Amino acid sequence: MDYFIQSVKLKYRSIFISIRYSQDVKDLLVKLHQEVRSLKSLAEEFGPSKDSIAIWFK
């Protein structure tokens, strides 16, 4: 499964990297959320933010 770190902190600056997740990854995370996994646990395990997963769920 492909997932990436969304930001890298360098001293006092943050570099934000835009990540595009495949439809397969999005579908998997939505399915896991429907099966009672919390957005927080999915975000921590797979990388996308809770807000991103919530948008895919809609």
mmJSON file of the N, C-alpha and C atoms, coordinates in Angstrom:
{"data_MODEL":{"atom_site":{
"group_PDB":["ATOM","ATOM","ATOM","ATOM","ATOM","ATOM","ATOM","ATOM","ATOM","ATOM","ATOM","ATOM","ATOM","ATOM","ATOM","ATOM","ATOM","ATOM","ATOM","ATOM","ATOM","ATOM","ATOM","ATOM","ATOM","ATOM","ATOM","ATOM","ATOM","ATOM","ATOM","ATOM","ATOM","ATOM","ATOM","ATOM","ATOM","ATOM","ATOM","ATOM","ATOM","ATOM","ATOM","ATOM","ATOM","ATOM","ATOM","ATOM","ATOM","ATOM","ATOM","ATOM","ATOM","ATOM","ATOM","ATOM","ATOM","ATOM","ATOM","ATOM","ATOM","ATOM","ATOM","ATOM","ATOM","ATOM","ATOM","ATOM","ATOM","ATOM","ATOM","ATOM","ATOM","ATOM","ATOM","ATOM","ATOM","ATOM","ATOM","ATOM","ATOM","ATOM","ATOM","ATOM","ATOM","ATOM","ATOM","ATOM","ATOM","ATOM","ATOM","ATOM","ATOM","ATOM","ATOM","ATOM","ATOM","ATOM","ATOM","ATOM","ATOM","ATOM","ATOM","ATOM","ATOM","ATOM","ATOM","ATOM","ATOM","ATOM","ATOM","ATOM","ATOM","ATOM","ATOM","ATOM","ATOM","ATOM","ATOM","ATOM","ATOM","ATOM","ATOM","ATOM","ATOM","ATOM","ATOM","ATOM","ATOM","ATOM","ATOM","ATOM","ATOM","ATOM","ATOM","ATOM","ATOM","ATOM","ATOM","ATOM","ATOM","ATOM","ATOM","ATOM","ATOM","ATOM","ATOM","ATOM","ATOM","ATOM","ATOM","ATOM","ATOM","ATOM","ATOM","ATOM","ATOM","ATOM","ATOM","ATOM","ATOM","ATOM","ATOM","ATOM","ATOM","ATOM","ATOM","ATOM","ATOM","ATOM","ATOM","ATOM","ATOM","ATOM"],
"id":[1,2,3,4,5,6,7,8,9,10,11,12,13,14,15,16,17,18,19,20,21,22,23,24,25,26,27,28,29,30,31,32,33,34,35,36,37,38,39,40,41,42,43,44,45,46,47,48,49,50,51,52,53,54,55,56,57,58,59,60,61,62,63,64,65,66,67,68,69,70,71,72,73,74,75,76,77,78,79,80,81,82,83,84,85,86,87,88,89,90,91,92,93,94,95,96,97,98,99,100,101,102,103,104,105,106,107,108,109,110,111,112,113,114,115,116,117,118,119,120,121,122,123,124,125,126,127,128,129,130,131,132,133,134,135,136,137,138,139,140,141,142,143,144,145,146,147,148,149,150,151,152,153,154,155,156,157,158,159,160,161,162,163,164,165,166,167,168,169,170,171,172,173,174],
"type_symbol":["N","C","C","N","C","C","N","C","C","N","C","C","N","C","C","N","C","C","N","C","C","N","C","C","N","C","C","N","C","C","N","C","C","N","C","C","N","C","C","N","C","C","N","C","C","N","C","C","N","C","C","N","C","C","N","C","C","N","C","C","N","C","C","N","C","C","N","C","C","N","C","C","N","C","C","N","C","C","N","C","C","N","C","C","N","C","C","N","C","C","N","C","C","N","C","C","N","C","C","N","C","C","N","C","C","N","C","C","N","C","C","N","C","C","N","C","C","N","C","C","N","C","C","N","C","C","N","C","C","N","C","C","N","C","C","N","C","C","N","C","C","N","C","C","N","C","C","N","C","C","N","C","C","N","C","C","N","C","C","N","C","C","N","C","C","N","C","C","N","C","C","N","C","C"],
"label_atom_id":["N","CA","C","N","CA","C","N","CA","C","N","CA","C","N","CA","C","N","CA","C","N","CA","C","N","CA","C","N","CA","C","N","CA","C","N","CA","C","N","CA","C","N","CA","C","N","CA","C","N","CA","C","N","CA","C","N","CA","C","N","CA","C","N","CA","C","N","CA","C","N","CA","C","N","CA","C","N","CA","C","N","CA","C","N","CA","C","N","CA","C","N","CA","C","N","CA","C","N","CA","C","N","CA","C","N","CA","C","N","CA","C","N","CA","C","N","CA","C","N","CA","C","N","CA","C","N","CA","C","N","CA","C","N","CA","C","N","CA","C","N","CA","C","N","CA","C","N","CA","C","N","CA","C","N","CA","C","N","CA","C","N","CA","C","N","CA","C","N","CA","C","N","CA","C","N","CA","C","N","CA","C","N","CA","C","N","CA","C","N","CA","C","N","CA","C","N","CA","C","N","CA","C"],
"label_alt_id":[null,null,null,null,null,null,null,null,null,null,null,null,null,null,null,null,null,null,null,null,null,null,null,null,null,null,null,null,null,null,null,null,null,null,null,null,null,null,null,null,null,null,null,null,null,null,null,null,null,null,null,null,null,null,null,null,null,null,null,null,null,null,null,null,null,null,null,null,null,null,null,null,null,null,null,null,null,null,null,null,null,null,null,null,null,null,null,null,null,null,null,null,null,null,null,null,null,null,null,null,null,null,null,null,null,null,null,null,null,null,null,null,null,null,null,null,null,null,null,null,null,null,null,null,null,null,null,null,null,null,null,null,null,null,null,null,null,null,null,null,null,null,null,null,null,null,null,null,null,null,null,null,null,null,null,null,null,null,null,null,null,null,null,null,null,null,null,null,null,null,null,null,null,null],
"label_comp_id":["MET","MET","MET","ASP","ASP","ASP","TYR","TYR","TYR","PHE","PHE","PHE","ILE","ILE","ILE","GLN","GLN","GLN","SER","SER","SER","VAL","VAL","VAL","LYS","LYS","LYS","LEU","LEU","LEU","LYS","LYS","LYS","TYR","TYR","TYR","ARG","ARG","ARG","SER","SER","SER","ILE","ILE","ILE","PHE","PHE","PHE","ILE","ILE","ILE","SER","SER","SER","ILE","ILE","ILE","ARG","ARG","ARG","TYR","TYR","TYR","SER","SER","SER","GLN","GLN","GLN","ASP","ASP","ASP","VAL","VAL","VAL","LYS","LYS","LYS","ASP","ASP","ASP","LEU","LEU","LEU","LEU","LEU","LEU","VAL","VAL","VAL","LYS","LYS","LYS","LEU","LEU","LEU","HIS","HIS","HIS","GLN","GLN","GLN","GLU","GLU","GLU","VAL","VAL","VAL","ARG","ARG","ARG","SER","SER","SER","LEU","LEU","LEU","LYS","LYS","LYS","SER","SER","SER","LEU","LEU","LEU","ALA","ALA","ALA","GLU","GLU","GLU","GLU","GLU","GLU","PHE","PHE","PHE","GLY","GLY","GLY","PRO","PRO","PRO","SER","SER","SER","LYS","LYS","LYS","ASP","ASP","ASP","SER","SER","SER","ILE","ILE","ILE","ALA","ALA","ALA","ILE","ILE","ILE","TRP","TRP","TRP","PHE","PHE","PHE","LYS","LYS","LYS"],
"label_asym_id":["A","A","A","A","A","A","A","A","A","A","A","A","A","A","A","A","A","A","A","A","A","A","A","A","A","A","A","A","A","A","A","A","A","A","A","A","A","A","A","A","A","A","A","A","A","A","A","A","A","A","A","A","A","A","A","A","A","A","A","A","A","A","A","A","A","A","A","A","A","A","A","A","A","A","A","A","A","A","A","A","A","A","A","A","A","A","A","A","A","A","A","A","A","A","A","A","A","A","A","A","A","A","A","A","A","A","A","A","A","A","A","A","A","A","A","A","A","A","A","A","A","A","A","A","A","A","A","A","A","A","A","A","A","A","A","A","A","A","A","A","A","A","A","A","A","A","A","A","A","A","A","A","A","A","A","A","A","A","A","A","A","A","A","A","A","A","A","A","A","A","A","A","A","A"],
"label_entity_id":["1","1","1","1","1","1","1","1","1","1","1","1","1","1","1","1","1","1","1","1","1","1","1","1","1","1","1","1","1","1","1","1","1","1","1","1","1","1","1","1","1","1","1","1","1","1","1","1","1","1","1","1","1","1","1","1","1","1","1","1","1","1","1","1","1","1","1","1","1","1","1","1","1","1","1","1","1","1","1","1","1","1","1","1","1","1","1","1","1","1","1","1","1","1","1","1","1","1","1","1","1","1","1","1","1","1","1","1","1","1","1","1","1","1","1","1","1","1","1","1","1","1","1","1","1","1","1","1","1","1","1","1","1","1","1","1","1","1","1","1","1","1","1","1","1","1","1","1","1","1","1","1","1","1","1","1","1","1","1","1","1","1","1","1","1","1","1","1","1","1","1","1","1","1"],
"label_seq_id":[1,1,1,2,2,2,3,3,3,4,4,4,5,5,5,6,6,6,7,7,7,8,8,8,9,9,9,10,10,10,11,11,11,12,12,12,13,13,13,14,14,14,15,15,15,16,16,16,17,17,17,18,18,18,19,19,19,20,20,20,21,21,21,22,22,22,23,23,23,24,24,24,25,25,25,26,26,26,27,27,27,28,28,28,29,29,29,30,30,30,31,31,31,32,32,32,33,33,33,34,34,34,35,35,35,36,36,36,37,37,37,38,38,38,39,39,39,40,40,40,41,41,41,42,42,42,43,43,43,44,44,44,45,45,45,46,46,46,47,47,47,48,48,48,49,49,49,50,50,50,51,51,51,52,52,52,53,53,53,54,54,54,55,55,55,56,56,56,57,57,57,58,58,58],
"pdbx_PDB_ins_code":[null,null,null,null,null,null,null,null,null,null,null,null,null,null,null,null,null,null,null,null,null,null,null,null,null,null,null,null,null,null,null,null,null,null,null,null,null,null,null,null,null,null,null,null,null,null,null,null,null,null,null,null,null,null,null,null,null,null,null,null,null,null,null,null,null,null,null,null,null,null,null,null,null,null,null,null,null,null,null,null,null,null,null,null,null,null,null,null,null,null,null,null,null,null,null,null,null,null,null,null,null,null,null,null,null,null,null,null,null,null,null,null,null,null,null,null,null,null,null,null,null,null,null,null,null,null,null,null,null,null,null,null,null,null,null,null,null,null,null,null,null,null,null,null,null,null,null,null,null,null,null,null,null,null,null,null,null,null,null,null,null,null,null,null,null,null,null,null,null,null,null,null,null,null],
"Cartn_x":[0.851,0.0,0.894,0.516,1.312,0.751,1.582,1.225,2.513,2.396,3.581,3.432,4.545,4.542,4.118,3.198,2.657,3.447,4.245,5.037,6.369,7.344,8.671,9.087,9.493,9.898,11.41,11.858,13.276,13.513,14.163,14.412,13.122,12.955,11.78,10.772,10.968,10.072,9.443,8.299,7.648,7.493,7.761,7.542,6.366,5.332,4.159,4.193,4.027,4.082,2.666,2.23,0.916,0.985,0.141,0.132,-1.199,-1.126,-2.338,-2.406,-3.473,-3.659,-4.459,-4.115,-4.828,-6.261,-7.122,-8.519,-8.626,-7.736,-7.742,-7.485,-6.535,-6.231,-7.414,-8.001,-9.164,-10.308,-10.587,-11.672,-11.424,-10.177,-9.841,-10.081,-9.633,-9.793,-11.261,-12.044,-13.487,-14.124,-13.755,-14.306,-13.934,-12.68,-12.259,-13.011,-13.253,-14.01,-15.449,-16.025,-17.392,-17.459,-16.341,-16.288,-15.836,-16.103,-15.943,-14.524,-13.638,-12.329,-12.507,-11.864,-11.976,-11.112,-11.51,-10.723,-9.33,-9.258,-7.964,-7.023,-7.513,-6.646,-6.212,-7.108,-6.751,-5.709,-5.889,-4.928,-3.547,-3.5,-2.227,-1.537,-2.315,-1.735,-1.341,-2.176,-1.971,-1.456,-1.567,-0.954,-1.864,-2.946,-3.785,-4.431,-4.774,-5.395,-6.809,-7.304,-8.69,-9.652,-9.368,-10.244,-10.283,-9.153,-9.123,-9.965,-9.804,-10.573,-12.058,-12.412,-13.823,-14.405,-13.634,-14.101,-14.318,-13.412,-13.565,-14.787,-15.11,-16.24,-17.578,-17.617,-18.877,-19.302],
"Cartn_y":[-1.173,0.0,1.233,2.198,3.412,4.52,5.046,6.226,6.952,8.236,9.054,10.001,10.516,11.559,12.857,13.598,14.789,16.044,16.072,17.271,16.88,17.7,17.484,18.761,18.652,19.845,19.996,21.158,21.485,22.704,22.514,23.561,24.3,25.535,26.334,26.432,25.688,25.773,24.417,24.445,23.216,23.267,22.158,22.031,21.087,21.544,20.713,20.137,18.842,18.133,17.684,18.025,17.603,16.149,15.323,13.9,13.562,12.828,12.311,10.818,10.409,9.01,8.331,7.088,6.349,6.092,5.845,5.56,4.29,3.328,2.095,2.388,3.263,3.638,4.366,5.303,6.041,5.079,4.152,3.189,2.314,1.884,1.058,1.811,3.068,3.842,4.121,4.385,4.596,3.309,2.176,0.895,0.617,0.854,0.641,1.561,2.804,3.73,3.245,2.721,2.191,0.978,0.274,-0.909,-0.562,0.656,1.108,1.569,1.775,2.366,3.876,4.492,5.946,6.665,7.88,8.698,8.931,9.143,9.391,8.201,6.998,5.816,5.572,5.82,5.665,6.693,7.928,8.986,8.668,8.191,7.864,6.682,5.705,4.502,4.667,5.396,5.433,6.758,7.85,9.095,10.25,10.033,11.179,11.774,13.049,13.687,13.159,13.374,12.999,13.722,14.988,15.781,15.212,14.773,14.174,12.918,12.053,10.804,11.105,12.101,12.481,12.952,13.691,14.16,12.967,12.005,10.826,10.012,10.053,9.285,9.835,11.127,11.767,11.329],
"Cartn_z":[0.0,0.0,0.0,-0.814,-0.937,-0.06,0.801,1.565,1.917,2.192,2.354,3.535,4.013,5.036,4.357,4.951,4.318,4.617,5.63,5.895,6.508,6.256,6.803,7.508,8.767,9.512,9.447,9.054,9.002,9.878,10.995,11.98,12.32,11.828,12.187,11.055,9.993,8.839,8.567,7.956,7.519,6.011,5.393,3.963,3.792,3.138,2.934,1.531,1.463,0.205,-0.144,-1.321,-1.762,-2.222,-1.639,-1.959,-2.617,-3.694,-4.334,-4.047,-3.385,-3.053,-4.159,-4.452,-5.493,-5.027,-5.994,-5.671,-4.831,-5.045,-4.245,-2.773,-2.496,-1.106,-0.496,-1.234,-0.729,-0.417,-1.348,-1.153,0.071,0.259,1.415,2.717,2.788,4.027,4.314,3.278,3.47,3.986,3.401,3.843,5.301,5.66,7.046,8.004,7.582,8.432,8.597,7.548,7.636,8.562,8.69,9.55,10.969,11.399,12.779,13.14,12.188,12.503,12.59,13.548,13.696,12.664,12.341,11.417,11.979,13.285,13.931,13.768,14.014,13.902,12.457,11.505,10.094,9.674,10.122,9.798,10.369,11.59,12.229,11.54,11.112,10.531,9.054,8.282,6.837,6.294,7.045,6.603,6.235,5.472,5.135,6.391,6.34,7.5,7.722,8.946,9.256,8.333,8.031,7.155,5.745,5.237,3.891,3.841,4.828,4.85,4.965,5.763,5.921,4.597,3.819,2.51,1.582,1.592,0.737,1.153,2.439,2.971,2.474,2.181,1.759,0.415],
"occupancy":[1.0,1.0,1.0,1.0,1.0,1.0,1.0,1.0,1.0,1.0,1.0,1.0,1.0,1.0,1.0,1.0,1.0,1.0,1.0,1.0,1.0,1.0,1.0,1.0,1.0,1.0,1.0,1.0,1.0,1.0,1.0,1.0,1.0,1.0,1.0,1.0,1.0,1.0,1.0,1.0,1.0,1.0,1.0,1.0,1.0,1.0,1.0,1.0,1.0,1.0,1.0,1.0,1.0,1.0,1.0,1.0,1.0,1.0,1.0,1.0,1.0,1.0,1.0,1.0,1.0,1.0,1.0,1.0,1.0,1.0,1.0,1.0,1.0,1.0,1.0,1.0,1.0,1.0,1.0,1.0,1.0,1.0,1.0,1.0,1.0,1.0,1.0,1.0,1.0,1.0,1.0,1.0,1.0,1.0,1.0,1.0,1.0,1.0,1.0,1.0,1.0,1.0,1.0,1.0,1.0,1.0,1.0,1.0,1.0,1.0,1.0,1.0,1.0,1.0,1.0,1.0,1.0,1.0,1.0,1.0,1.0,1.0,1.0,1.0,1.0,1.0,1.0,1.0,1.0,1.0,1.0,1.0,1.0,1.0,1.0,1.0,1.0,1.0,1.0,1.0,1.0,1.0,1.0,1.0,1.0,1.0,1.0,1.0,1.0,1.0,1.0,1.0,1.0,1.0,1.0,1.0,1.0,1.0,1.0,1.0,1.0,1.0,1.0,1.0,1.0,1.0,1.0,1.0,1.0,1.0,1.0,1.0,1.0,1.0],
"B_iso_or_equiv":[0.0,0.0,0.0,0.0,0.0,0.0,0.0,0.0,0.0,0.0,0.0,0.0,0.0,0.0,0.0,0.0,0.0,0.0,0.0,0.0,0.0,0.0,0.0,0.0,0.0,0.0,0.0,0.0,0.0,0.0,0.0,0.0,0.0,0.0,0.0,0.0,0.0,0.0,0.0,0.0,0.0,0.0,0.0,0.0,0.0,0.0,0.0,0.0,0.0,0.0,0.0,0.0,0.0,0.0,0.0,0.0,0.0,0.0,0.0,0.0,0.0,0.0,0.0,0.0,0.0,0.0,0.0,0.0,0.0,0.0,0.0,0.0,0.0,0.0,0.0,0.0,0.0,0.0,0.0,0.0,0.0,0.0,0.0,0.0,0.0,0.0,0.0,0.0,0.0,0.0,0.0,0.0,0.0,0.0,0.0,0.0,0.0,0.0,0.0,0.0,0.0,0.0,0.0,0.0,0.0,0.0,0.0,0.0,0.0,0.0,0.0,0.0,0.0,0.0,0.0,0.0,0.0,0.0,0.0,0.0,0.0,0.0,0.0,0.0,0.0,0.0,0.0,0.0,0.0,0.0,0.0,0.0,0.0,0.0,0.0,0.0,0.0,0.0,0.0,0.0,0.0,0.0,0.0,0.0,0.0,0.0,0.0,0.0,0.0,0.0,0.0,0.0,0.0,0.0,0.0,0.0,0.0,0.0,0.0,0.0,0.0,0.0,0.0,0.0,0.0,0.0,0.0,0.0,0.0,0.0,0.0,0.0,0.0,0.0],
"pdbx_formal_charge":[null,null,null,null,null,null,null,null,null,null,null,null,null,null,null,null,null,null,null,null,null,null,null,null,null,null,null,null,null,null,null,null,null,null,null,null,null,null,null,null,null,null,null,null,null,null,null,null,null,null,null,null,null,null,null,null,null,null,null,null,null,null,null,null,null,null,null,null,null,null,null,null,null,null,null,null,null,null,null,null,null,null,null,null,null,null,null,null,null,null,null,null,null,null,null,null,null,null,null,null,null,null,null,null,null,null,null,null,null,null,null,null,null,null,null,null,null,null,null,null,null,null,null,null,null,null,null,null,null,null,null,null,null,null,null,null,null,null,null,null,null,null,null,null,null,null,null,null,null,null,null,null,null,null,null,null,null,null,null,null,null,null,null,null,null,null,null,null,null,null,null,null,null,null],
"auth_seq_id":[1,1,1,2,2,2,3,3,3,4,4,4,5,5,5,6,6,6,7,7,7,8,8,8,9,9,9,10,10,10,11,11,11,12,12,12,13,13,13,14,14,14,15,15,15,16,16,16,17,17,17,18,18,18,19,19,19,20,20,20,21,21,21,22,22,22,23,23,23,24,24,24,25,25,25,26,26,26,27,27,27,28,28,28,29,29,29,30,30,30,31,31,31,32,32,32,33,33,33,34,34,34,35,35,35,36,36,36,37,37,37,38,38,38,39,39,39,40,40,40,41,41,41,42,42,42,43,43,43,44,44,44,45,45,45,46,46,46,47,47,47,48,48,48,49,49,49,50,50,50,51,51,51,52,52,52,53,53,53,54,54,54,55,55,55,56,56,56,57,57,57,58,58,58],
"auth_comp_id":["MET","MET","MET","ASP","ASP","ASP","TYR","TYR","TYR","PHE","PHE","PHE","ILE","ILE","ILE","GLN","GLN","GLN","SER","SER","SER","VAL","VAL","VAL","LYS","LYS","LYS","LEU","LEU","LEU","LYS","LYS","LYS","TYR","TYR","TYR","ARG","ARG","ARG","SER","SER","SER","ILE","ILE","ILE","PHE","PHE","PHE","ILE","ILE","ILE","SER","SER","SER","ILE","ILE","ILE","ARG","ARG","ARG","TYR","TYR","TYR","SER","SER","SER","GLN","GLN","GLN","ASP","ASP","ASP","VAL","VAL","VAL","LYS","LYS","LYS","ASP","ASP","ASP","LEU","LEU","LEU","LEU","LEU","LEU","VAL","VAL","VAL","LYS","LYS","LYS","LEU","LEU","LEU","HIS","HIS","HIS","GLN","GLN","GLN","GLU","GLU","GLU","VAL","VAL","VAL","ARG","ARG","ARG","SER","SER","SER","LEU","LEU","LEU","LYS","LYS","LYS","SER","SER","SER","LEU","LEU","LEU","ALA","ALA","ALA","GLU","GLU","GLU","GLU","GLU","GLU","PHE","PHE","PHE","GLY","GLY","GLY","PRO","PRO","PRO","SER","SER","SER","LYS","LYS","LYS","ASP","ASP","ASP","SER","SER","SER","ILE","ILE","ILE","ALA","ALA","ALA","ILE","ILE","ILE","TRP","TRP","TRP","PHE","PHE","PHE","LYS","LYS","LYS"],
"auth_asym_id":["A","A","A","A","A","A","A","A","A","A","A","A","A","A","A","A","A","A","A","A","A","A","A","A","A","A","A","A","A","A","A","A","A","A","A","A","A","A","A","A","A","A","A","A","A","A","A","A","A","A","A","A","A","A","A","A","A","A","A","A","A","A","A","A","A","A","A","A","A","A","A","A","A","A","A","A","A","A","A","A","A","A","A","A","A","A","A","A","A","A","A","A","A","A","A","A","A","A","A","A","A","A","A","A","A","A","A","A","A","A","A","A","A","A","A","A","A","A","A","A","A","A","A","A","A","A","A","A","A","A","A","A","A","A","A","A","A","A","A","A","A","A","A","A","A","A","A","A","A","A","A","A","A","A","A","A","A","A","A","A","A","A","A","A","A","A","A","A","A","A","A","A","A","A"],
"auth_atom_id":["N","CA","C","N","CA","C","N","CA","C","N","CA","C","N","CA","C","N","CA","C","N","CA","C","N","CA","C","N","CA","C","N","CA","C","N","CA","C","N","CA","C","N","CA","C","N","CA","C","N","CA","C","N","CA","C","N","CA","C","N","CA","C","N","CA","C","N","CA","C","N","CA","C","N","CA","C","N","CA","C","N","CA","C","N","CA","C","N","CA","C","N","CA","C","N","CA","C","N","CA","C","N","CA","C","N","CA","C","N","CA","C","N","CA","C","N","CA","C","N","CA","C","N","CA","C","N","CA","C","N","CA","C","N","CA","C","N","CA","C","N","CA","C","N","CA","C","N","CA","C","N","CA","C","N","CA","C","N","CA","C","N","CA","C","N","CA","C","N","CA","C","N","CA","C","N","CA","C","N","CA","C","N","CA","C","N","CA","C","N","CA","C","N","CA","C","N","CA","C","N","CA","C"],
"pdbx_PDB_model_num":[1,1,1,1,1,1,1,1,1,1,1,1,1,1,1,1,1,1,1,1,1,1,1,1,1,1,1,1,1,1,1,1,1,1,1,1,1,1,1,1,1,1,1,1,1,1,1,1,1,1,1,1,1,1,1,1,1,1,1,1,1,1,1,1,1,1,1,1,1,1,1,1,1,1,1,1,1,1,1,1,1,1,1,1,1,1,1,1,1,1,1,1,1,1,1,1,1,1,1,1,1,1,1,1,1,1,1,1,1,1,1,1,1,1,1,1,1,1,1,1,1,1,1,1,1,1,1,1,1,1,1,1,1,1,1,1,1,1,1,1,1,1,1,1,1,1,1,1,1,1,1,1,1,1,1,1,1,1,1,1,1,1,1,1,1,1,1,1,1,1,1,1,1,1]
}}}
